[in-house]
Amino acid sequence: MPDIDLAALRSTVVWASLALGLVLGAVMHRTNFCTMGAIADIVNMGDWNRMRMWVCAIGVAIVGTQLLAAAGLLDPSKTIYTGARFTWLSYLVGGFLFGFGMVLASGCGSKTLVRLGAGSLKSLVVFFALGLGAYMTLKGLTAVLRVNAIDSVATTLQPGQDLPRLIADGGLLPLATAHTVLGLAIGGALIAWALASREFRSPLHLLGGIVPGLVIVGVWYVSGHIGYLPEHPDTLEEAFVATNSGRAESFSFVAPIAYTIELFLFWSDASRIVTVGIAAVFGMVAGSLLSALATRQFRWEGFGGTEDTANHLVGGLLMGVGGVTALGCTIGQGLSGVSTLALGSFVALAAIGAGAVAALKYQYWRIERMA
């Protein structure tokens, strides 16, 4: 086996992730890409444009990821989303908590980073509350409840919970063909639905629908192919360089925010390194900042009162707890997870939507009661 410069490889993976995060942050700011906003637009005004943007991004991510898998450039079975253990209760509970929390906090984890880059001090508070909730659910107080009471409720799907392997295992199609057929069919159908609206087919909407999906595919390629080592020179085991999970990763913005805070807290610990997720956090904030400055939309923003502060604190905590429990957020499960065609990702995504709708209804009830 040829000698591998691990430091150089890690640097390549991290810088590429940072660059892709910067692109995503800038595009999300410029196009106002927001899952919570998309759901609120439908509930409040019947406007589907931002939802079509999000669905288009999902479709692009599915097509690209499945074609990578078919070409042998990514193995989706080596991700956190496609395991045989189908923790359905975790997807439902975690997803619902995350969806409810993102409405209270005025946006999901990715939107928090975008708003932070554009000058929102409210989002800075959400950032730390989300990170605290996520870290507790990874390793602390709520982790015990998650592991013992929620994650323990599961069923097993062999050989894994992703649709291509389930179909290939049933003998219906070879695995590479299943990746190609399902990716083009499901992803293509989602893209076609988004493009069916003439109103959606504007440059800004198309930018917000296509680029986020391509970024997800790009990160899969960086972490799952460029950063993949069949045999690590130190451990002699398979490894994925600079990932927190030790597996192939694409973007997600719950656990990485916790790991970013952890890196700052333990900066002098030489074992702490910048990973794909941490680089994405920095990239998202930097991209949004550049976009906000370029468009003269950078504005300092503070809380409107005690209730506003409480809502954002509680929302951030709920997103941290729920995102870790559900194995991802609107980007982590809604784009990265769904792009692998894992059944659990679809369940988590539906639960996030249900939680968001419930929170919007709750807010309307609060307004009417106060009136």
C-alpha positions in Angstrom: 0.0 0.0 0.0 1.5 3.4 -0.9 2.4 5.9 1.8 -0.5 8.3 2.6 0.0 11.8 3.8 -2.9 11.8 6.4 -2.4 15.5 7.3 -2.6 16.5 3.6 -5.7 14.3 3.0 -7.4 15.6 6.1 -6.6 19.2 5.0 -8.1 18.5 1.6 -11.3 17.1 3.0 -11.8 19.9 5.6 -11.0 22.7 3.1 -13.3 21.3 0.5 -16.1 20.9 3.1 -15.5 24.5 4.2 -15.8 25.7 0.6 -19.0 23.8 0.0 -20.4 25.1 3.3 -19.6 28.7 2.2 -21.4 28.1 -1.1 -24.4 26.7 0.7 -24.5 29.5 3.3 -24.3 32.2 0.6 -27.0 30.6 -1.6 -29.4 29.9 1.3 -29.0 33.6 2.4 -29.5 34.9 -1.2 -32.5 32.7 -2.0 -34.1 32.7 1.6 -33.9 28.9 1.5 -35.7 27.8 4.7 -37.6 24.7 5.5 -39.5 26.3 8.4 -40.3 29.3 6.2 -41.5 26.9 3.4 -44.0 25.3 5.8 -45.1 28.6 7.2 -45.6 30.0 3.7 -48.0 27.2 2.9 -49.9 27.4 6.2 -50.1 31.2 6.3 -50.4 32.2 2.6 -50.8 29.1 0.5 -47.5 29.9 -1.2 -45.6 26.8 -2.3 -42.6 28.4 -4.0 -40.1 27.8 -1.1 -41.5 24.3 -0.6 -40.8 23.6 -4.3 -37.3 25.0 -3.8 -36.7 22.5 -0.9 -38.3 19.6 -2.8 -36.2 20.4 -5.9 -33.1 20.3 -3.7 -34.1 16.9 -2.3 -34.6 15.6 -5.8 -31.2 16.9 -7.0 -29.5 15.4 -3.9 -31.2 12.0 -4.5 -30.3 11.8 -8.2 -26.7 12.8 -7.6 -26.1 10.6 -4.5 -27.6 7.5 -6.1 -25.5 8.1 -9.3 -22.4 8.4 -7.2 -23.4 5.1 -5.5 -24.1 3.4 -8.9 -20.6 4.5 -10.1 -18.9 3.1 -7.1 -17.8 6.5 -5.8 -19.9 6.3 -2.6 -21.1 3.4 -0.5 -24.3 4.6 1.2 -24.3 1.5 3.5 -21.4 3.2 5.3 -23.4 6.1 6.6 -25.3 6.6 9.8 -28.7 6.6 7.9 -28.8 3.2 6.2 -28.1 0.7 9.0 -30.2 -2.3 9.5 -31.5 -1.1 12.9 -34.7 0.9 12.2 -35.2 3.1 15.3 -38.7 4.3 14.2 -39.6 5.8 17.6 -36.4 7.9 17.6 -37.2 9.2 14.1 -40.8 10.1 15.2 -40.1 11.6 18.6 -36.8 13.3 17.6 -38.2 14.6 14.3 -41.3 16.1 16.0 -39.3 17.8 18.7 -37.0 19.3 16.1 -39.8 20.5 13.9 -41.6 22.1 16.9 -38.4 23.7 18.1 -37.4 25.2 14.7 -40.6 27.2 14.6 -40.1 28.6 18.1 -36.5 29.4 17.2 -37.4 31.1 13.9 -35.6 28.5 11.8 -33.7 25.2 11.7 -30.0 24.6 12.5 -28.9 25.7 9.0 -31.1 28.8 9.0 -29.7 29.6 12.5 -26.2 29.7 11.0 -27.4 31.8 8.0 -29.1 34.3 10.2 -26.1 34.4 12.5 -23.9 35.3 9.6 -26.3 38.1 8.6 -26.1 39.7 12.1 -28.8 38.0 14.2 -27.8 37.9 17.9 -31.0 35.9 18.5 -29.5 33.2 16.4 -26.3 33.3 18.4 -28.4 32.4 21.5 -30.1 29.7 19.5 -26.7 28.4 18.4 -25.6 27.8 22.0 -28.9 26.5 23.2 -29.0 24.0 20.2 -25.4 23.0 20.9 -26.1 22.4 24.6 -29.2 20.3 23.8 -27.3 18.3 21.2 -24.3 17.7 23.4 -26.5 16.5 26.3 -28.3 14.2 24.0 -25.0 12.8 22.5 -23.2 12.3 25.8 -25.0 13.7 28.7 -28.3 13.8 30.7 -30.7 13.3 27.9 -28.5 10.8 26.2 -29.4 8.3 28.9 -33.1 8.8 28.3 -32.5 8.6 24.5 -30.6 5.3 24.7 -32.7 3.6 27.3 -36.2 4.7 26.5 -36.3 5.7 22.8 -33.5 4.2 20.8 -34.2 0.8 22.4 -37.5 0.6 20.5 -36.5 -0.6 17.0 -36.9 -3.3 14.4 -34.3 -4.8 12.1 -34.4 -4.5 8.3 -31.9 -6.7 6.5 -29.6 -6.0 4.8 -30.3 -2.3 5.6 -33.1 0.2 5.6 -32.2 2.0 2.3 -34.4 1.2 -0.7 -31.7 0.1 -3.2 -30.3 -2.6 -0.9 -33.8 -3.8 0.0 -34.7 -4.1 -3.6 -31.4 -5.7 -4.6 -31.6 -8.2 -1.7 -35.1 -9.2 -2.9 -33.6 -10.1 -6.3 -35.5 -7.5 -8.2 -32.5 -5.6 -9.6 -28.7 -5.6 -9.2 -27.6 -3.1 -6.6 -26.0 -0.6 -9.0 -29.0 -0.7 -11.3 -31.3 -0.2 -8.2 -29.3 2.9 -7.3 -29.7 4.3 -10.8 -33.3 3.5 -11.4 -34.6 4.6 -8.0 -32.4 7.7 -8.0 -33.7 8.9 -11.4 -37.3 7.8 -10.7 -37.7 9.3 -7.2 -35.4 12.2 -7.6 -36.6 13.0 -11.1 -40.2 12.9 -10.0 -39.5 15.5 -7.2 -37.6 17.8 -9.5 -40.4 17.5 -12.1 -43.0 18.4 -9.5 -41.1 21.5 -8.5 -40.5 22.6 -12.0 -44.2 22.1 -12.9 -45.0 25.5 -11.5 -44.2 28.4 -13.9 -43.9 30.8 -11.0 -41.2 28.6 -9.5 -39.1 28.7 -12.7 -37.3 32.0 -11.8 -33.5 32.3 -11.6 -33.6 32.8 -7.8 -35.9 29.9 -7.1 -33.9 27.6 -9.4 -30.6 28.7 -7.7 -32.1 27.8 -4.3 -33.5 24.5 -5.6 -30.4 23.2 -7.5 -27.3 24.3 -5.6 -28.2 23.0 -2.1 -28.8 19.5 -3.7 -25.5 19.7 -5.6 -23.7 20.7 -2.4 -25.0 17.6 -0.6 -23.7 15.4 -3.4 -20.4 17.2 -3.4 -19.9 16.6 0.3 -20.7 12.9 -0.1 -18.0 12.7 -2.7 -15.5 14.5 -0.6 -16.0 12.5 2.6 -17.1 9.2 1.1 -14.6 9.0 -1.8 -11.7 11.4 -1.4 -11.5 10.9 2.3 -12.1 7.2 2.2 -9.2 4.9 3.3 -9.8 1.1 2.7 -7.0 0.6 5.2 -5.8 3.3 7.7 -2.0 3.1 8.0 -2.2 3.3 11.8 -5.2 1.1 12.6 -5.1 -1.1 9.4 -8.9 -0.7 9.4 -11.3 1.1 7.0 -11.6 4.8 7.8 -13.2 8.0 6.7 -10.9 11.0 7.3 -12.1 14.0 9.3 -15.6 12.8 10.1 -17.0 12.8 13.6 -19.0 9.6 13.1 -16.2 7.7 11.5 -18.4 7.1 8.5 -19.1 8.9 5.2 -20.9 12.1 6.0 -22.7 14.9 4.2 -24.0 18.1 5.8 -26.0 18.2 9.0 -26.3 21.0 11.5 -27.2 19.7 14.9 -24.3 17.5 16.2 -21.7 19.5 14.3 -22.8 22.6 16.2 -22.2 20.7 19.4 -18.8 19.6 18.1 -17.9 23.1 17.1 -18.6 24.4 20.7 -16.6 21.4 22.0 -13.6 22.3 19.9 -13.6 25.8 21.3 -13.9 24.5 24.8 -11.1 22.0 24.4 -8.9 23.9 21.9 -5.6 23.0 23.7 -6.4 19.3 23.4 -4.4 18.1 20.4 -6.8 15.2 19.8 -9.5 17.7 18.8 -9.5 18.4 15.1 -11.6 20.3 12.6 -14.0 17.8 10.9 -16.3 17.9 7.9 -19.2 19.0 10.2 -17.3 21.7 12.0 -15.9 23.1 8.7 -19.5 23.2 7.4 -20.6 25.3 10.4 -17.8 27.8 9.8 -18.5 27.8 6.0 -22.2 28.4 6.4 -21.7 31.4 8.7 -19.0 32.8 6.4 -21.0 32.3 3.3 -24.0 34.0 4.7 -21.9 36.9 6.0 -20.4 37.5 2.6 -23.8 37.4 0.9 -25.3 39.7 3.5 -22.5 42.2 3.1 -22.6 42.0 -0.7 -26.3 42.6 -0.8 -26.2 45.2 2.0 -28.6 43.1 4.1 -26.3 42.7 7.1 -28.3 43.9 10.1 -27.8 43.5 13.9 -30.9 41.9 15.3 -31.9 41.4 19.0 -34.8 40.0 20.9 -38.1 41.7 21.1 -38.9 40.8 24.7 -38.9 38.2 27.4 -41.3 35.8 25.5 -39.3 36.1 22.3 -36.1 35.2 24.3 -37.8 32.2 26.0 -39.2 30.9 22.7 -35.8 30.9 21.1 -34.1 29.3 24.0 -36.6 26.5 24.2 -36.7 26.1 20.5 -32.9 25.8 20.4 -32.9 23.2 23.1 -35.7 21.2 21.4 -33.8 21.2 18.1 -30.6 20.0 19.8 -32.4 17.1 21.6 -34.6 16.3 18.7 -32.0 16.5 16.0 -29.6 14.1 17.7 -32.5 11.7 18.6 -33.7 11.7 15.0 -30.1 11.5 13.6 -30.4 14.8 11.8 -32.2 18.0 11.0 -33.9 19.4 7.9 -30.6 19.2 6.1 -29.1 16.2 7.9 -32.2 14.0 7.4 -34.2 16.1 4.9 -31.4 16.3 2.3 -28.4 14.1 3.3 -30.4 11.3 4.8 -33.1 11.2 2.2 -30.5 11.3 -0.6 -29.5 7.8 0.5 -33.1 6.7 0.2 -33.1 5.4 3.8 -36.6 4.7 5.1 -35.8 6.3 8.5 -34.9 9.5 6.8 -38.4 9.8 5.2 -40.0 9.0 8.6 -37.9 11.7 10.4 -38.6 14.2 7.6 -42.4 13.6 8.0 -42.1 14.0 11.7 -40.2 17.3 11.4 -43.0 18.6 9.2 -45.7 17.5 11.6 -43.8 19.1 14.5 -43.5 22.4 12.6 -47.2 22.4 11.7 -48.1 21.7 15.4 -45.9 24.6 16.5 -47.5 27.0 14.0 -50.9 26.0 15.3 -49.7 26.5 18.8 -48.5 30.0 18.0 -51.8 30.9 16.4 -53.6 29.6 19.5 -51.4 31.8 21.7 -52.1 34.9 19.5 -55.8 34.3 19.6 -55.8 33.8 23.3 -53.9 37.0 23.9 -56.2 38.9 21.6 
